[in-house]
Amino acid sequence: MVWPDESYKTEIVYDLRGHAPLARPRLRSGHGSLPEPLVLARLVFAKQDVFWATWVAAFATRQDPPRRLNVGPSLFASGQAESSLDRTITLKRL
């Protein structure tokens, strides 16, 4: 759900479960023009291919946050992921 302004009177929803490449906006309440459709691959991590070698390489450098794995919003914020000496990854709950 998206609220395009601070009044929260207009609600726009996107169905992220679709199989089409784009998620089309639907006005749930309020009024106004609809924004452009969104590219699902940029929003839904499951719709992106991440190869195991890429995953391992991202965490091998022990950068904080780890190297980006996807094309949409980052999966990790700074300080959210820690690599321990045995190379396991622990995600911190914010």
N, C-alpha and C positions, 0 to 999 in steps of 0.2 A: 504494500500500500504506500502511496506517495501523497503527501500533502504539499501542494505547490506554493502555499504561502503560510504565514504565521497564524492565520485565522482558523485553520484546520476545518473550515466549512466545506471545502472541496476535497473529495477523496478520489484518487485514481488508483485502480488496481491493475496488476499485470499477472497473468497466469504463467508461472514459471515451469509448469509441468508439461508444457506442450512439446511436440516433436518438430514444429516448424522452427526455422532459424531465428525468427523474430517473435517477440512478445508484444502484442498489440495492447495499447492502453484502453481501459474501459472506465467510464465515469461512474463511480458508485454513488456519490452524492455531490450536491452543489452544482455549480455551473462553470462554464469557461471552455476554452479550446483545449483539445487534447494534445499532449506532447507527441513527439515522434516515437515509433516503435523502438524497443530495445533489442539489441543483439543478445540472445540467450547465452551464447558461448562466453560472453564477457561477464555474465552474472552468476552462472551456475557452474561451479567447479567440476561437477560430474560430467559436464559436456566438453571438457578439455582433456586431451591426452597428455599425461605426464609419464615419461618413461622412467623406469626404476633407476637407471644410471643418472638421469637428470636429478631425481630426488636425492640420491646419495651425494652427488657432487654439490648440490646446494647447501647441504649441511656439513660437508667435509671441511669447508673453509672456516667454520665456526664464527661466521659473521652474525651480528645481531642488528637488525633482523636477517634471517637467511636470505640468500639470493631469490629473486622472484621466480615462481614456478608457473605462473598463469598470466593470462593477458588482461584479466579484470582486476578488481581490487586485490590488494596484497592479502595473502592468507595470514601473515604475521605482522604485528606492530612491533616497534622497537621494544626490547625487553620482554617480549611475550614468549619467546622460545629460548630454551637453554639446551646446549649440547653437553652431555656428561662425558667423562673419559671413556666409557664403554660405547660411545657413539649412539646411545639411545636419545630420543628426543622427548622432552617433557614440555607440554604446553601449560602455561600458567593461565589460570582463570582470572580475568580482569574484574 
